[in-house]
Amino acid sequence: MKLPESNSRGEAILIAFLRRGPMTIYQGAEAHGEFPNRTLPMGINHAKMVELYTSLVTKGCLVKEGIMYRITDLARSLLEQKLREPQAPSSIVPARVRNFFAKPLFLGYSPMFPWRISL
């Protein structure tokens, strides 16, 4: 069994199943959303949703029982453990800002007279 990548659609589906319990695809779409983005403002279509759920079943994260899907016990324990871990800080050091006017572009360059080249 392999959990989906972090911050992916598969992980969002598993988190919704962790919180709400067994659901159908339509109930799952109501719980976790239909994944709208800039190119697809209405979200993904039903065929893509079925493909996502099928891939999670083949990975061993979900089990299909009739029309209902439920999260497996192993996926539940691994996901709970993953969600309990503290998140690493994204950035401690501030971004470096370059001053392009103070740095010479080539030998003899000055920002006051960029067309003048001294040899």
Residue, then its C-alpha position, 0 to 999 in steps of 0.5 A: m500500500k502506498l499513500p498518494e503524494s502530499n497536497s494532491r487530489g488523492e490525499a484530499i480524498l483520503i482526508a475526506f474519508l478519514r473525517r466523514g467515513p464511508m461514502t459514494i463518489y457523489q458524496g465524496a465530491e460534496a465532501h472534498g470538492e470537485f478540485p476547481n483550478r484556473t483551467l477548470p473553474m467548474g472542477i474535474n468531470h465524473a470520469k476523472m473522479v472515477e479514475l482517481y477513486t479507482s487508482l486509490v483502490t488499486k493502491g490499496c488506500l480505499v476499498k470498494e463495497g458495492i457503490m460505497y468506498r471506505i478507507t482501509d485500516l492501514a491507510r487510516s493509521l498512516l494518514e493519521q500519523k502523517l497528519r499528527e507530525p508537525q509541519a516543517p517551516s517553509s522558510i526561515v531565511p528571508a529572500r535575498v534581494r539583489n540591487f542591480f544598480a549597485k552591481p556592475l554588469f561589466l567592467g567599466y559600467s556605471p549606472m549613471f552612464p550605461w552607454r559609456i564603456s571605459l577600457 
